[in-house]
Amino acid sequence: MGKLLENFVEYYKGHKGRVIGALTGLVLSILIIWIGFFQSLFIALCVFVGYYIGKKFESDKNFIRKLLNKLLPPGRYR
């Protein structure tokens, strides 16, 4: 089992995009078959929004505070 894992890790290092794309496609297809298209689309949308907010938060620590100040009435979030 160790050699198989080593081979996979080596393949992953050389073809990272392909492996991630294939795994994403596999998970998405299972979700669509299991729970339906629109529910899977909603999950994918939530994941994308979470990724976007996380990425913005990494680059600007005050991003969430700025976002809440835009969304909520003045004085609600301080």
Secondary structure, 3 states (H helix, E strand, C coil): CHHHHHHHHHHHHHCHHHHHHHHHHHHHHHHHHHHCHHHHHHHHHHHHHHHHHHHHHHHCCCHHHHHHHHHCCCCCCC
